[in-house]
Amino acid sequence: MEIIDKALEFEQRKHTFKTTSERIESSREVKDLILSLNAVYKENKDPEIMDLMKRLTVIKQKIEKRLKGRP
C-alpha cells in the first residue's frame, strides 16, 4: 500500500517547522493522508490502519494548535 508507506514516512519525519507556511502545508498533507487512510480503512477494517490514523491525528492536532497560537 503506497498510502500507508507515505503515512509512515510522514510520521517518522522531523516536525520542526520554521515558518507558518510550512505548518500549513504539513497540516494539509496530514489531513489528506488521514482521509485517504480512512477510505482504505472502510474497505479493510484493519485495526493497524486505525492506529496509524490516530497517531497522525495527534500530530495534526499539535500542528494546528501551534498554528492557532496561544490566547
C-alpha positions, 0 to 999 in steps of 0.5 A: 500500500503506497498510502500507508508507506507515505503515512509512515514516512510522514510520521517518522519525519522531523516536525520542526517547522520554521515558518507558518507556511510550512505548518500549513502545508504539513497540516494539509498533507496530514489531513489528506493522508488521514482521509485517504487512510480512512477510505482504505480503512472502510474497505479493510477494517484493519485495526493497524490502519486505525492506529496509524490514523490516530497517531497522525491525528495527534500530530495534526492536532499539535500542528494546528494548535501551534498554528492557532497560537496561544490566547 
